[in-house]
Amino acid sequence: MDVLRGRGGLGLLFVCLLSLIAGGVSGAPRAVRVGVYQNPPKIFLEHGRISGIFGDLLYAIADREGWTIEPVVCNWQQCLKMLRDGRIDLMPDVAYSALRAQTLGFGRVPALYSWSELYSNPGVHLVSIRDLAGKRIVVLAGSVQMGYLTEMIRSFGLHDVTLLSTDTLAAAFEMTASGDADAVATNKFFGDSEARRYHLDNTPIIFQPSRLYFATAKERGQGLLDAIDFYLKQWQASANSPYYRILDHWKEIQRKTPIPPLVWWGGGALVMLLIAALLSMWLQRRHVLAQGRHLRITEAKLALILDGVDAGIYIKDRQLRYQYVNHRHAEHLGLPAQAIIGRTDDALYDAETAARTQADDRRVLDDGERLTLEEENQRADGTSRHTYLTVKQPLRDENDEIYALCGISTDFTEQKLNQAEIHRLAFYDPLTGLPNRSLLLDRTRHALDNYERTRLLGALLFIDLDNFKVLNDTLGHGQGDRLLEQVAARIGAEVRRNDTLARLGGDEFVLLMENLGETPDAAIRDIEATGRKLLHAFGDPFPLLDEQYNITASIGVALFSEADNHVDELLKRADMAMYEAKAAGRNQIKFFDPVMQDSLTARAALESELHVALKQEQFLLLYQPQTGRDGQVLGAEALVRWRHPQEGLISPAVFIPVAESTGQILTLGRWVLRTACEQLVAWQRSPAHAGLALSVNVSARQFHHPDFVSEVLTLLDETGAAPDRLTLELTESLFIDDLDNLVGKMKALKARGVRFSLDDFGTGYSSLSHLKRLPLDQLKIDQSFVRDLLVDPNDAAIVRTILALGKSLDLEVMAEGVETAQQREALVAHGCHLQQGYLHGYPGPADAVLEGQAGRR
């Protein structure tokens, strides 16, 4: 209390209180270059450090990963260009769009959800979209709002709306405030704070909900995104995580843990007490020279009041040394007031708390900011960690110079913990820890909205245990709960990171799957594969008491496209499909859509028949001639067919996708390679056929098998086939996974003389960077380009380009699908002499290859 002894101390505290009332109550570090543009409170640069919601999230992750963050200042357009060019590694606060996804890499977990809003000049009346007629709207150049507004204006038929663009959001708000534009469009986070600053009006026109991500350049920085996804998913599942602490701190979105009314009432009461104290002081100071005795009595009363309030009050000088603390703040620190005066936070708090607190204090003292923030402080000895609502205010002298800061801290640790527990009870199942019905419905609502925007399919899988009631009745509810805990853990281990597994109650679980692609066939394959994994998870018995308990599950599936964007309808249909699975005998998966269910049933039957066909060797190879200059037969392509005992010959287009998804392609592929090698050997023994080569298609799954190279080399050794007569045809889908491993396998086989051809060139994922790395011998022009070669100039141009590319890379080029003499002559005129197609021969038996038109029907 020494600071209160005398006029100087009283004046210091007097200014402090006036200010409070005026303001209210595991390797080397990795350097990560991060683009920063001004978009507070989401992201901005402050004192050389990235600040805002994304900045705080990034530093929180960087601390755990050992990254060193290097801010790179740029405006929005510059940041995007620098990211694509590789001059920065990471850019926060990027809204996802399909167009951006072509050049940028996005994480799987959104960091924020936002939406856009229009903010108007006070003299402009905007209530609905129609009011935009004749107006000038300014938008950040290259932003998602620009494209969205353009489409929205077009769809409403508003032809006289002028869209202006600026390089910075600040410039956009200045134009609107000055009357050079009627309104500005931006995200709500930035707009709400800047609208007050520029005295603009919030309009009721909101649009374009957006998912905001951290982004990298395409095919770069996946390790950064994986790490960020890991922490975001982990933190977003816990209300008491750094994620929600950061959101609460910036206070620009709805708080997950709002400040309880009790705190605000306490603060109000404190303000009233302080007002009364200041009023008393003011009255006494008018007579200070004549009534010194009364002044000292007043100071004592004020000290008594300040020591009696339920909040910590303190003053720090410009060197951040404590000049005054009241009784409550001394209790916070666990030291007497005399032991605190003159010391800094370095000696009173742990290193993390001290560093954060001092950074905030410097903003008050150096920049004159008034801060209201949530602090989580821990003493230096680690004995106490509490959460405070703190207000910090600069103190100024008669020359308006800042000479100290004054702070007031209210402890609301208990209320925060209570709110976190309330959140956990409200949104998570207490038995399994999984999301409950409320959280599932909320996430499903967001997923359906996302489907409406992106048309990326998703599904709801309703999982119900079979005969669970029997277990409860025989072993008791305690063992039933133990089983449910084990079930949650097992099936939780089988789901993807971005899917949501929830428990509805009882023995009912629901899996929400998102982003399954745009085609129903692909979605069904993914759902079926996941469903099989879930059913397989029940294969091993569950330990209960001293026994092993076996139980199965039935799964019902409903796709997003079936629910007409209604959550309840989606859940009801998945539930109905689950009961169909039980009615069909349990321990299986059923789709709600009858057409899809028929497809699944037919697929299951095909799988079973395919298994039998492999055992009974119902497959055969046909051979289609490949010709060179003047139609000379140089070799053939081996084409597999299924000789079904009832259906006759079945096209590979029917059974190859099934074999791929079930893994049966590995067995089938080995048989095809062995049979082809044996045919090569047979041709080698015949003088007429000795020079023929043979091409064999290899599937992506087959090539990626770890034993593929050794299997091919073993087949060549066992059969005696000449390696330089064998060409393996690969598809471009191979390039999407582990290119380095792919090149290594190809080189290992090339060393023995095996040749490689790239099939269906121009229709998949290939690029020049891939082609120059791959040890290829041949490119095959896809038949889709040959078919319309004579009538479509684009196809003719593509053919010429592929031929030129092959020549420049010293690769052979073969055209497939040649069916007419006119096509053959046009290809020859372009310089393509290697050809394959019905004109040169249909697929047929091996001994017909040299007949020119082998097997023609």
VEXTORKOL-508893 format. One record per residue (C-alpha): residue in one letter; x, y, z. Coordinates in steps of 0.25 Angstrom, whole numbers, plus 2048, in hexadecimal, padded with zeros to 3 digits. Example, Ala and Ser with C-alpha at 12.3 -4.5 7.8 and 13.67 -1.06 7.14 Angstrom:
% VEXTORKOL-508893
A8317EE81FS8377FC81D
END
This chain:
% VEXTORKOL-508893
M800800800D80C8097FFV80780F7F2L7FB8147F9R80381C803G80382A7FFR7FD8327F3G80682C7E8G80181E7EBL7F28227ECG7F38297DFL7F881D7D8L7ED8147DEF7E381F7DBV7E781F7CCC7E78107CCL7D980F7D1L7D481A7C8S7D98127BCL7D38057C0I7C580C7C2A7C78137B4G7CA8067AEG7C17FC7B5V7C57F07BDS82D77877EG83977C774A83E78A770P83479576FR82D796762A82C7A475BV81E7A6756R81C7B274DV80E7B774FG8067C2747V7FF7CD74FY7F57D774AQ7ED7E0753N7E07DA756P7DE7DC765P7D97D576EK7DC7C9766I7EA7CC762F7F37D8761L8027DC764E8057E3772H8137E6777G8197DD76DR8107D1771I8047CB76BS7F87CE774G7E97CB773I7E27BE774F7EA7B7769G7F77BD76ED7F47B877CL7F07AA777L7FD7A976FY8067AD77AA7FF7A3783I802798779A81079D776D81479C785R81078D785E81678A778G82379277AW82179B76ET8277A976CI81C7B2766E8217BD75CP8167C7759V8167CC74AV80E7D8748C8057D973CN7F87DD737W7ED7D3734Q7F17D1725Q8007D1728C7FE7C7733L7F77BD729K8017BF71EM80D7BD728L8077B172DR8057AB71FD8137AF71BG8197A8728R81E7B572EI8167B373AD8137A5740L8057A8747M7FA7B2746P7EF7B2751D7E17B774FV7DE7B1741A7D07AE73EY7CE7A0736S7C97A0728A7CA79671DL7D27A0714R7DC7A371FA7DE794722Q7E4792714T7F079A718L7F079A727G7F078F732F7E679073DG7E678974AR7DA77F74EV7D678775AP7D0795759A7D779F763L7CA7A8763Y7BD7A975DS7B97B7758W7AF7BE74FS7AF7CB747E7A77D7749L7A47E5743Y7A87F274AS7A27FE745N7A480D745P79A81374FG79481B744V79180E73CH78480573FL7877F673DV77D7EC742S77C7E1737I7847DD72BR77B7E5722D77F7F1729L78D7EF722A7877F4715G78F801711K7997FF71CR7A87FF71DI7AE7F3725V7BD7F2728V7C37E572AL7D17E072DA7D87DC720G7D97CD71ES7D07CA72AV7C57BF72AQ7BB7CB72DM7BE7D071FG7BA7C3717Y7AE7C1720L7A97CF71FT7AA7CE710E7A27C170FM7987C6719I7967D3711R7947CC704S78A7C270AF7827CD70FG7827D4702L7887E1708H7907E66FBD7937F4701V79B7F070DT7AA7F570DL7B47EC713L7C17F4717S7CE7ED71CT7D97F1725D7E67EB729T7E47EC738L7D77EC741A7DB7F9747A7DA80073AA7CD7FA738F7C77FF745E7CD80D742M7C780E734T7B980A73BA7BB814746S7BF81F73CG7B381D733D7BB817728A7B380A729D7A680772FA7A97FB737V7B57F173AA7B47E273AT7BD7DA743N7BE7CF74EK7B67D275BF7C27D1764F7C97DD75DG7BD7E4759D7B67E5767S7C37EC76DE7C67F5761A7B77F975FR7B880076DR7C580776AY7C080C75CH7B280F762L7AC806757D79E7FF759N79D7F075AT7937EB750P78A7DF751I7907DA744I7997CE748F79D7C373EQ7A87B873BP7AB7B0747S7B97AC746R7C37A274CL7D07A974FY7DD7A174EF7EC7A174FA7F179F741T7FE79C739A80279B72BK7FC78E724E805782727R80E78A730G80D78B73FQ80477F742G80C77C74FL80878A754L7FA788751D7FA77A757A7FF780764I7F578B764D7EA782761F7EE77976DY7EE784777L7E178B772K7DA77E772Q7DF77B780W7DC789786Q7CF78A77FA7CA77E787S7CD784794A7C779079AN7D27937A3S7DD793798P7E679E792Y7DC79F786Y7D17A478ER7D97AC797I7DE7B478BL7D07B6786D7CB7BB793H7D77C4794W7D47CB787K7C57CC78AE7C07CD77CI7B87C177BQ7AE7BB785R7B67B6791K7B67A7795T7B87AB7A3P7B27B97A5I7B57C27B1P7AA7BE7BCP7A07C97C0L7A57C87CEV7B37CE7C9W7AC7DA7C2W7A37DD7CEG7B07DC7D7G7B77E57CEG7AB7EF7CEA7AB7EF7DDL7BA7F17DDV7B87FD7D4M7AD8037DDL7B78017E9L7C28087E1I7B98147DDA7B58167EBA7C38167EFL7C881F7E4L7BC8297E8S7C18297F6M7CF82B7F2W7CB8367E8L7C383E7F3Q7CF83C7FDR7D98417F3R7D284E7F1H7D6851800V7E384A800L7EC856804A7E285A810Q7DE84C813G7EA843813R7E583A81EH7D8837817L7E083480AR7E8829812I7DB824818T7D5823809E7E281C804A7E181280FK7D280F80CL7D680E7FDA7E1804801L7D77FC809I7CD7FC7FDL7D77F77F3D7DC7EC7FCG7CE7E87FEV7C97E67F0D7C97D87EAA7D37DC7DEG7E27DE7DDI7E67EC7DBY7F47F07D7I7FD7FB7D1K80A7F97C9D8148037C5R81A8047B7Q8257FA7BBL8197F07BFR81D7F17CEY8117F07D7Q80E7FD7DEY8017F97E5V7F97ED7E8N7ED7EB7F0H7EA7E07F9R7E37D77EFH7EE7D87E5A7F87D47F0E7F07C87F3H7F07C57E4L7FF7C47E4G8007BE7F2L8097C87F8P8087D4801A8067E27FAQ8147E77FFA81B7DB7F8I8147DE7EBI8177ED7EAG8237F07E1R8237E27DAT81F7DE7CCD8177D27C7D8247CA7C4A8267C87D3L8177C57D6Y8117BC7CAD8167B17C2A81E7B47B5E8127B37ACT8097BB7B4A8137C67B6A8177C77A8R8087C87A3T8057D27AEQ8117DB7ABA80D7DB79DD7FF7E07A0D8057EA7AAR80E7F079FR8027F2796V7FB7FA7A1L8088027A4D80E804796D80180578DG7F780A797E7EE7FF795R7E37FC79FL7E27EC7A0T7D77E37A5L7DB7D57A4E7DB7C77ABE7E77C37B1E7EC7B57B6N7F77B87C0Q8007AE7C8R8097B27D4A8187B07D2D8187A47DCG80D79D7D4T80379C7E0S7F77A47DAR7F17A67CCH7E57AF7CBT7DD7B67C0Y7DA7C57C1L7D27CF7BAT7DC7DB7BAV7DB7EA7B5K7E87F17B3Q7E88007B1P7F380A7AFL7F58167B9R7F98237B3D7FF8307B9E7FB83E7B7N80383E7AAD7FB8327A5E8088297A7I80681B7ABY80D8197B8A80780C7BEL7FC8027BCC7F17FE7C5G7EA7F07C5I7DE7E97CBS7DD7DA7CBT7D07D27CED7D27C37D1F7C87BA7CAT7CF7AD7CAE7C47A57D0Q7B97AB7C7K7C27A77BBL7C47997C0N7B57987C2Q7B279D7B4A7BC7937AEE7B57887B6I7A878D7B1H7AD78D7A3R7B277F7A4L7A57797AAA79D7817A0F7A577B794Y7AC76F798D7A876179CP7AD75F7ABL7AF7507A9T7B774F79CG7BC75D79BL7B675E78DP7AD769787N79F76878BR79276A784S792779785L7A077B77FL79E770775L791778770D79978576FR7A577F767T79B77875ER79478575CH7A178B758A7A577F74FL798780747D79A78F745N7A878C740Y7A2781737E79878C731R7A479572ET7AE78B729R7A577F724L7B077672BL7A876A730G7A876573EA7A075B746L79A757754L79D749759F794744764I79B73976CD792731776L79872577ED79171877BN78A712788F79071C791K78471A79AV78770C79DL7957107A2N78E71A7ACD7847117B1T78E7057B3L79B70D7B8G79571A7BDH7967287B9G7A472A7BEQ7A97207B5G7A17267AAD7A77337ACR7B572D7ACL7B272679EL7AD734799E7BA73A79DQ7C272F796V7B9730789A7BB73F788A7CA73E789R7CB73377EI7C2739774G7C8747777A7D5741773E7D073E765V7CA74B761R7D1756759R7D6763760N7CC76C75AD7C076375DT7B776476AL7B4758772A7A975B77CR7A0753786L792756786G78F74E792G78D740796D79473778CE792740781F79E74777AV79E75076EL7AA753764L7AA75F75CM7B275E74FE7B576B747N7BC76E73AL7BA761733G7BB766725E7B176B71AT7AD75D715P7A475371CD7AC747717A7B974D71EA7B175072AI7AB74372BR7B973C72AD7BE745736I7B274273EE7B273373CA7C173373FT7BF73A74CG7B273274FR7BA72574EK7C572A757L7BB72E761L7B5720761H7C2719761A7C672176EF7BB718774G7C370C770D7CB70A77DP7C370778AF7C2712794P7C870E7A2L7BD7107ADL7BF70A7BBD7C76FD7B9E7C06FA7ACQ7C26FE79DY7B5704798N7B1703789I7A870E783T7A5713775A79F72076FS795724764I79873075CG78E739754V79374374AA78C750745L79375973BF79276973CS78B76972FE780761734A77C76B740D778777738N78177F742H77977B74EV78177575AD77676E760E772767753L780763750L78175D75EK77375675DR77775074FA78474A755D77C745761M77373E757A77E73874FM78473375CY77772B75FE777725751A785720754K78071A761A774714759A77E70E74FG78570675AR78E710761N79D712760Q79C719753I79A72774CK78E72C745F78C73973DF77F74073DD77E74372EP778736728V78173871BM78D739723Q78A72D72BD78772571ES79572A71AL79B726727T795718726A799716718R7A771A71CA7A8711727A7A370671EL7AE709714E7B870971FS7B46FB723E7B46F6714L7C16FD712H7C76F571DV7C26E8717A7C76EC709L7D56EE70EK7D56E1715Q7D06DA709E7D86E16FFQ7CC6E76F7F7D56F26F1L7DC6F26E3L7E56FC6DCL7E27016CEY7EC7086C6Q7EA7156BDP7F57176B2Q7FD7246B3T8037286A5G80E7316A0R812737693D80A731687G801729691Q80C720695V8087186A2L81271B6ADG80B7156B8A7FE7156C0E7F771A6CDA7F270F6D6L7E47116DAV7DD7096E5R7CF7046E4W7C66FC6EER7C06F06E8H7B46EF6F1P7AD6E16F1Q79F6E76EFE7A26F66EAG7AC6F36E0L7B86FD6DEI7B77086E8S7BE7156E4P7C971A6EEA7C27276F0V7B871F6F8F7C1717701I7CE71F702P7C972A70BV7C371F714A7D0718714E7D8725717S7CF729723T7CF71B729G7DE718727Q7DB70C71EI7E3714713L7F070F719T7ED701717L7E7704709G7F370C705R7FD701709W7F56F8700V7F57016F4L8047046F5R8076F56F6T7FE6F26EBA8046FD6E2C8126F96E5E80F6EB6E1Q8096EF6D4L8166F86D1V81E6EB6D3A8156E36CAW8176EE6BFQ8266EE6C1R8266DF6BDS81F6E26B0P8276E96A5A81B6F06A0H8186F66ADA8256F76B4G8267066B2L81970A6B8A8187126C4L80C7126CES80671D6D7V7FF71A6E4N7F67246ECV7FA7266FBS7F172C705A7F573670FR7F272D71BQ7FA722714F80672B711H80673171FH807724726P81472372DD818715726F814719718V82271B713S82770E719E81B707713V81D70B705L82C708706T8296FA70BL81E6F8700L8296FC6F5D8336F26FCE8296E66FDT8236E86EFG82F6EC6E8A8286F76E1A8317026DAP82F70E6E3D8317186D7R8257126D0L81C7156DCT8167236DDL80E7276EAE8037316E7L80073A6F3T7F57446F5E7F77536F9S7EF750706L7FC74A70BF80275870CI7F975D717D801754722D810754725L816758718D82475571EN821747721L81A745713V82774970CG82F740715K827734711M827738702K836739702A83872C709L8307256FEK83672D6F3A8447286F8R83F71A6F3G83A71F6E6V82B7216E9R82572C6E1F81A7366E6S80F73C6DEL8057476E4D7F77436E0D7EC74D6DDF7F57596DDG7EF7666DET7E37626E6G7E87626F4Y7F27686FES7FF7686F6S8077756F4L8157786EES81B7786FBH8177696FDL81A7656EFK82976A6EFR82B7626FCL8247556F8P82D74B6F0L8227486E5D8247436D7Q8177466D1L80A74F6D2K7FD7496CDI7F37546C8D7E57516CEQ7DB74C6C4S7D27586C8F7DB7616C0V7DC7586B5R7CD7566B3D7CA7646AFL7D87676A9L7D276A69BV7C67736A0D7CB77A6ACP7D77846AAN7DA7836B9D7DC7746B9A7E57766ADA7ED7806B4I7EE7776C1V7F376C6B8R7FE7756B2T80277A6BFI80476C6C5L80C7686B9A8157746BAL8167726C9G81A7636C7K8247676BDS82B7726C6L82B7686D1D83075C6C8L8247546CBE81C74B6C1V80E74F6BFM8037456BCA7F47486B9E7EA73F6BEG7DB73E6B9V7DE73F6AAE7D273A6A3T7D2740695A7DC74168AQ7DA75068AQ7DE751698R7EA748695E7EE75168AA7EC75E692L7F575869DV800754693A7FF76268DH80276869BG80E75E69DC8077546A5H80A7466A0L80873D6ACQ7F973A6ADQ7EF7316B3G7E072F6B1Y7D57276AAL7DB72C69CH7E772369FG7E17186A7Y7D77146B1P7DB70E6BEG7DC6FF6BCP7E46F26BEA7F46F36BFD7F56EB6B2A7ED6F56AAV7F57026ADL7FD7016A0E7F1700697G7EF70F697Q7E070F69AA7E17056A6G7D47006ABR7CB70A6A3R7BC7086A5
END
